[in-house]
C-alpha cells in the first residue's frame, strides 16, 4: 500500500477524532475529558492527545475538574476563549439584531435596530455597517456569517418574504467587508428556531420534532435526529402556505387559502371586524392580552386556536413526529384557548394516534431561537475536515 495513502488515512482519522470531540463539547459544554473519552470510545491517551492539539489551536480550553474522590484527576472541556466565532443576524418583520456566538452557542448581543422602511437596500446598508463593527472587533476569529430571515430561502438565497413584500433579495454583499469575504449562510427564521429547540431546547430529548411558530404568519420545520428536513432546495417548512384556510382569501405569497391567514393577527382582526392591522404581531399580542375580559377578543382567539389545532393534526398525521414544539404566539394561543385548540387537534388525528398523541410542548428559547439556530447551522459547516484545516492554517 502506498505510504501516502496510509498517511492520508491516519491524518483523516486524527481530524475525525478532533471533530467528534468538538461536536461533543458543543452539545455538552463542561464535560470532563474522562467522560468525553468514554462517550467517544477513546483511550485516555488518545483523548489527551486530541485535546492538546485542539487546545494548541485555541479550539478548546481545559479547566481542572472538581475532585470526585479516588482516581486520576481530569479536566473539563469548554470552547476556546480565543476560538472561532460566527456573526449571526436575525431579520424580523419589524426589526433586526446582530450577535456573535461561539461553539457552545452562547450569544453576545452586539447591535439591533428597527427595519428602516420597506426598501431592502436600506436594511442591507444598516446590516453591513453593523457587521463591519463585528469584523473589526473579532477579526480572524470570525469563520462565517449566518442569517435568519422571515422569508422563504432556496439554495441559500432569500427568494420571497411575503409579509415584507420582498422578492429575490440579494444578501450576498453582507459577506464582504473589513478583512475580506466570509462564508455566508442564509436560513428561514422559523426553521432555524426549530433546529435550536431540537438541539438545545425543550425538544432536545426527542428524535423527530415538529416545530411550529406563529409570528406574522406561521412557519416551522420538521427536525429529524437534529437535522432539519427542508427539501431539495432548502425551501421546505413553509407550513403556513398549506391550503388549510379559506380559498377566498388571497395570501401575499401569491397563493389562496393559506393557513397563515387563519392563525395570526390578521385573522384576529378579521374576526373582530377590524381593518387589516399594519403590525399583525402587535395586534395579536394585544388581542391575546384582552381575551380574558373581552368577549370579541376571546372569540377571535378561539377561532384562530381551532384553525391552528386542525392544521396541526394534519401535519402530525402526515409527518409522524414524537413531539410538537410551539413557538411564538402558538404557546400563548394554547394558553388562552387550550380547550378549543386541543379538541381540534385530537379530533383531527387519525384514530390510531389518539391514545398517545404527540405532546404539545412550549418552546423555551424565545426570541433567541433563530439566532441560536443560525449558530448551529454555521458550526455544522465549520466542523468539517476542511473547516479545521483552514482554521489551523490561520493559527500558524
Secondary structure, DSSP 8 states (H G I E B T S, - for coil): --HHHHHHHHHHHHHHHHHHHHHHHHHSTT-BHHHHHHHHT--HHHHHHHHHHHHHTTSEEEEE----SSS---EEEEE-TTS-EEEEEEE-SSEEEEEEE-TT--EEEEEEEE--SS-HHHHHHHHHHHHHHHHHHHGGGEEEEEEEESSEEETTEEEEEGGGTEEEE--GGGG-STTS---EEEEEHHHHHHHHHHHHSTTTT-SEEEEEEESSSEEEEEEETTEEE--SSS----GGGSS-S-TTSB-TTS-BS-GGGGTSHHHHHHHHT----S-HHHHHHHHHHHTTT-HHHHHHHHHHHHHHHHHHHHHHHHH--SEEEEEEHHHHHHHHSHHHHHHHHHHHS-GGGGGG--EEEE-SSGGGHHHHHHHHHHHHHHSSHHHHHHHHHHH-
